[in-house]
Amino acid sequence: MKRLLPFKKWLAVFLFLFNTLAFSKELPNILELKYDLTQNGESLGTVIEKFMIDEQGNYHIESITKGAGLYALFGDRVLMSEGKITIEGLKPKRFEVHQGSNASKNAIVDFDWDNQILITQYKGSETKENIENKTQDLISYLYQFNYENFDEPIIEFVAATGKKYKKYQFRVVDKKAVLSLGNTSFETTSIQSIAEKDGKPETQIWLSNKLYKLPIRIRYQEKNGSTLEQNLVQTNIDLNAF
């Protein structure tokens, strides 16, 4: 005869599942996003992302940044993440960074969840470090927001960038920020990183409030003082549905 879990444990499990499901919607099997990329308001190129989930619940994300004009000479920057979709969201298994034909900037990160170890290969060396639950990577964390509880004042997790293992903390600024891009208006949740550069948030993100919590605009503050911004210009689904 199987032993039943004590009531308190069942309650804890139920509340965890309820909170996770209440603040997320299952992402579609195929998602395609295109962003315009600017630096200090001037065109820098485009970012094209494709997110896919197979029948076994494995996900694959590919993000390609294509430079415009002289920036095209640097080649495409490709980020790739693959792993599983769980009740808590994305659970990366492998993350890769490739910069054109410059192999010295390539990085490969493997997530060994069984042993809680992160293995990074970068510039000919391999490093290992312990990882926490819900650890993300530089591209998966943007899709992980779909599974987070925005009733909490602070959203935090750790992410592997290919160079380092970085803690991200975001403060919810406005849950009904209206963002107009071209002829389309989006109701968004505006969040910003607690970390700052030159007195400005290191990262600001506007997430769609409707169908999925996907980034509509992403703004990065660079070390040299410049501002990078991604604005959504095309998708394969209507993010204003429902």
N, C-alpha and C positions, 0 to 999 in steps of 0.2 A: 504494500500500500504506500502510495506516494505521500510524503509529508507536505502539507500546505504551508505556504509562507505566512508568517505572522501578519495580522491585519495591518500593522504600521508599515511593514515592508511593501505589502500590496498597495497601500495608499500612496507611498512614495513613488512606486513605479507608475501608478495611474496618473498622479499629478505630473510626473515628468513627461509621459506620453501626451497628456492633454495639453500641456503648455507648448510642447514642440509642435503638435498638429495645429493648435489654435492660431499660431503665429506664422504658419508657412503653408504654401500650396506646392504640390508636387510639380517640379519643373518639367517642361515638355520634352519629348524624346529627341527632338531636333530644334535647336535655337540658333538663329543666325543674326548677328548684330554688326552694324557698321558705324564707326565713329569718325568724325573729322578731328584731326589733331592739330592744335595750334600752340605756338610759343609766343607769349606776350601779344596775343591777338593775331599773329601772322601764321599763315598756313605752313604746317610742317609735314603733313601727310595724312594717311588714313590708318585706322586700326580695324581689322576685320577679324571677328571672332565666330567660332562655330562650337557649339556645345551639343553633345550627343549622349544619349543613354541607351544601352542595349537591353535585351530581354532579361538578362541576368542581373541588371541593376548596376552594371559597370558604366562609368562615365568617361568621356574623353573631351578635353577642351583644347582647342588650338587658337592662339591669338597671334596674328601677323601684323606687324607695324611696317607699312610701306612709306618710305620717305618721298617727298616731292622735291623736284628741282635738284639742287646740289646735294640735298640730304639722301637722295636715292643712291648716291655713290657709296654710301656706307652699307648698302644691302639691306635685306629684310631682317627685322628682329622677330624671332619666333619664340613664343612661350608655349609649352605643351604640358598639360597635366592630365593624369589618368588615375582612376581609383574606383571606389565604390560609393553608392548612395546609401546612407544608413538613416535611421530614425532621427539622428542628430544632424544630418546633412551630409556634406561631402567629406570623404575620408581618402585623402590622396595616397597613392601607392608609388608614383614616380612623377618627377617634375624635371623638365629640361628647358634650358635657355640656349638659344643659338643666335649669333649676331653675324649675318652675312657669311662671308668666307673667312672671317677672323676667328679661327678655332681657339685662340687664346682666351676669348671671352665666353666660350661655351661652358655650361655647368650642368651637371646631372645630380639629382637628389633622389635617393631611394628611402622610402619610409618603411622601416622594419617594425611593424606594430606589435608583433609577437614578443619582441625583445625591447620594445620602446626605445629604439635607436634610430637616429637620423644619419644617413651616410651621404656625404657631399663630396663630389669630385669636381675640382676646380683648379685650373692652371697646373695640372700635373700632380696635384696632391689630393689625398683623401683624408677627410676628417669625420669623426664620429662623435655624436653627442646625444644625450638623453632627450626624449621628446615628451610633451604633455599630450593628454587627450585633446581632441578637436584641433590639433595642429593643422594649419593650412599651408598653401604655397602662394606665390606671388600672383597667380591668376585665379586659383580656386576660391580664395577668400572673398572675391567680388561676387561670387555666386552663393557663397555661404550665408550672406546677409538674408537670403530668402528664408532661412531656417531660424533666424534669431528673433528674440523677444524684444520688441522696441518699446515695451512698457518699462523696461529697465533703463535707468539713466545712463549707464555706461555699458558698451558692448566691447568685449575684449577677447583676443585670442593670440596665438603665436603663429608666425608664418615663416617658412623657409624661402629665401629670395634667390638662392643659388650661391650667394656670397656669405650670407650670415643667417642667423636664426633670430628673428626680430619679433618683439612684442608689440601688438597693435592695440590701442585703446581709442575708442571713438565715443564722443559725446553727442547725444541726440539734441539737435538745435531747434528744429521746427518740423512737426509732423504733417503740416499742411502747406508746405512751400510750393507755390505755383511757379513752374518753370516753362517759359515759352521758347520753343525752338522752331524757327520758320513759321509755318502756319498752324503748328500743333502746340497745344498747351498740356502740360502734365502736372498732376498733383503729386508731389513727392514728399519724402521724408529726408530732411537735410541733416547730415551728420558731419562732424569734423574731428580730426585727430586731436588728442590732447597734446601730443608732441608738436612743437612749433619750430619754425625757421624764420629768423629775422622778425620775430614778433607776430608771424602769421601761422595759421594751422598748416602743418606739413601736408596734410591731405584733407580735401573736402569732397564729399560724395552726395549726390542727389539721387535717391532711390525711388523708383516708381511705386505708387501706393495701390495701384489697381490690381492687375492680374498676378504679377510676380514682383518681388523686391529686387529689381534689376537696375543697374546704374544707368541713369539718363545723362548725367554729367559727372565727370571726375576732374578734380583740379589738384595739381601737385605743385608744391613750392620747392624749387630746386635750390641746391647749395649756392649756386652763383647768383641767386636773386631772381632768376627768371621764373615765369609761371607757365607750366604745361597744362593744357586743358583738352579733355576729350568730350565731345558732344555727340549724342546719338543722332544719326541721320537716316538710318534704314534698319528695318527688322523684317523677319518673315512671319511675325504675328502682330496682332493689334494689342499693344500694351495698355491701351485705354479701354479695353473690353471689360465688361462687368463693372 
